[in-house]
Amino acid sequence: MPGSDDERVVLYYSRSTADAEKQWDTRELELLAAIATMEQFHYYLDGQRFTLETDHNNFCLLYTSPSPRDQRGSR
């Protein structure tokens, strides 16, 4: 409805993981999903300010920790 602040889903997107990606850490896969989605919908997002929302709590750790690949050696 025009003038409404209700959020609505207008598109869905999904893709399969490549064989090499199937061995990735969950955080890496979440980041891959975010990047792939932004690339898929770049024509809607280019030049626009937007907020990426996720329900994956570990995704927040990407802002406070070294690269997930760097952490593999510390396990």
Disulfide bonds with the S-S distance in Angstrom:
none
